[in-house]
């Protein structure tokens, strides 16, 4: 449930939520709005892209965005 998600949610919960509720196109739009280059995220599947995006955000302490 979206209302139960927050930046302190386990990364796997956030990953499963994004995979289940967003298309690749929506994820690309989200990364662009965050000022992140979609191609830089890497990966050839939605699952890999989501994983890499979350890792990117966690490493830069940007998960709350």
PyMOL commands that set and color helices and strands:
alter all, ss='L'
color gray80, all
select helices_A, chain A and resi 2-4+11-21+24-33+38-41+46-59
alter helices_A, ss='H'
color red, helices_A
deselect
rebuild
show_as cartoon
